[in-house]
Amino acid sequence: MLPLAGQAPSPDQTEADLRDQEAEIMHLGEKFRDEGKAKEMSDLIKNVRPFLGRVSKAKAAKLVRGLVDMFLDMDRGEGSNGQAEVQLCKVS
């Protein structure tokens, strides 16, 4: 179960549960990167915000950095002018 916007944190979540969710998020990010789904990747980055409040700042930074790096590594073709990247950074 991935944490999405609007989900309340469960009071009985363990460190292992959080670690599993973090791994699922990264796996989904890798899948979107490999499939070239920039829109879905952008949405994922935005939708993990509630989850970031449940982990340490260092873990949150590592997760966001990993997702943004994957997003920036995606090949968006010849016509890409970088606007998607700029927009994502403004929103994040």
One Martini backbone bead per residue (centre of mass of N, CA, C, O) as a GRO file, in nm:
protein
   92
    1MET     BB    1   0.091   0.040   0.028
    2LEU     BB    2   0.065   0.357  -0.076
    3PRO     BB    3   0.127   0.676   0.000
    4LEU     BB    4  -0.122   0.918  -0.014
    5ALA     BB    5  -0.296   1.170  -0.046
    6GLY     BB    6  -0.494   1.184   0.258
    7GLN     BB    7  -0.345   0.992   0.432
    8ALA     BB    8  -0.338   0.867   0.735
    9PRO     BB    9  -0.151   0.795   0.984
   10SER     BB   10  -0.056   0.521   1.147
   11PRO     BB   11  -0.005   0.452   1.486
   12ASP     BB   12   0.113   0.135   1.417
   13GLN     BB   13   0.367   0.207   1.274
   14THR     BB   14   0.656   0.080   1.171
   15GLU     BB   15   0.971   0.084   1.063
   16ALA     BB   16   0.921  -0.144   0.857
   17ASP     BB   17   0.682  -0.013   0.713
   18LEU     BB   18   0.834   0.240   0.617
   19ARG     BB   19   1.052   0.089   0.459
   20ASP     BB   20   0.856  -0.050   0.262
   21GLN     BB   21   0.734   0.210   0.145
   22GLU     BB   22   0.997   0.327   0.040
   23ALA     BB   23   1.057   0.091  -0.155
   24GLU     BB   24   0.797   0.119  -0.322
   25ILE     BB   25   0.847   0.403  -0.425
   26MET     BB   26   1.116   0.345  -0.569
   27HIS     BB   27   1.006   0.125  -0.754
   28LEU     BB   28   0.799   0.303  -0.897
   29GLY     BB   29   1.004   0.509  -1.003
   30GLU     BB   30   1.164   0.305  -1.175
   31LYS     BB   31   0.930   0.225  -1.355
   32PHE     BB   32   0.870   0.506  -1.472
   33ARG     BB   33   1.147   0.552  -1.588
   34ASP     BB   34   1.164   0.296  -1.775
   35GLU     BB   35   0.876   0.391  -1.920
   36GLY     BB   36   0.860   0.716  -1.949
   37LYS     BB   37   0.671   0.842  -1.699
   38ALA     BB   38   0.660   1.162  -1.620
   39LYS     BB   39   0.381   1.225  -1.501
   40GLU     BB   40   0.380   0.998  -1.286
   41MET     BB   41   0.638   1.089  -1.145
   42SER     BB   42   0.540   1.367  -1.063
   43ASP     BB   43   0.299   1.263  -0.895
   44LEU     BB   44   0.461   1.098  -0.695
   45ILE     BB   45   0.624   1.328  -0.572
   46LYS     BB   46   0.369   1.477  -0.469
   47ASN     BB   47   0.226   1.221  -0.309
   48VAL     BB   48   0.464   1.180  -0.076
   49ARG     BB   49   0.444   1.405   0.135
   50PRO     BB   50   0.296   1.271   0.379
   51PHE     BB   51   0.522   1.057   0.425
   52LEU     BB   52   0.765   1.250   0.499
   53GLY     BB   53   0.650   1.310   0.797
   54ARG     BB   54   0.726   0.995   0.902
   55VAL     BB   55   1.021   1.068   0.853
   56SER     BB   56   1.315   1.154   0.840
   57LYS     BB   57   1.488   1.399   0.694
   58ALA     BB   58   1.701   1.218   0.563
   59LYS     BB   59   1.504   1.019   0.427
   60ALA     BB   60   1.340   1.227   0.271
   61ALA     BB   61   1.576   1.340   0.106
   62LYS     BB   62   1.659   1.072  -0.028
   63LEU     BB   63   1.390   1.018  -0.169
   64VAL     BB   64   1.362   1.279  -0.330
   65ARG     BB   65   1.632   1.266  -0.474
   66GLY     BB   66   1.583   0.998  -0.620
   67LEU     BB   67   1.328   1.086  -0.778
   68VAL     BB   68   1.445   1.336  -0.918
   69ASP     BB   69   1.677   1.194  -1.061
   70MET     BB   70   1.496   1.009  -1.227
   71PHE     BB   71   1.342   1.234  -1.369
   72LEU     BB   72   1.602   1.371  -1.499
   73ASP     BB   73   1.692   1.094  -1.655
   74MET     BB   74   1.476   1.118  -1.843
   75ASP     BB   75   1.359   1.063  -2.169
   76ARG     BB   76   1.182   1.332  -2.359
   77GLY     BB   77   1.315   1.420  -2.605
   78GLU     BB   78   1.359   1.668  -2.844
   79GLY     BB   79   1.116   1.881  -2.734
   80SER     BB   80   1.251   1.931  -2.474
   81ASN     BB   81   1.279   2.237  -2.247
   82GLY     BB   82   1.240   2.190  -1.914
   83GLN     BB   83   0.954   2.262  -1.789
   84ALA     BB   84   0.890   2.015  -1.611
   85GLU     BB   85   1.127   2.052  -1.416
   86VAL     BB   86   1.060   2.337  -1.320
   87GLN     BB   87   0.774   2.279  -1.216
   88LEU     BB   88   0.847   2.066  -1.006
   89CYS     BB   89   1.031   2.253  -0.833
   90LYS     BB   90   0.814   2.465  -0.765
   91VAL     BB   91   0.612   2.264  -0.624
   92SER     BB   92   0.827   2.124  -0.425
   0.00000   0.00000   0.00000
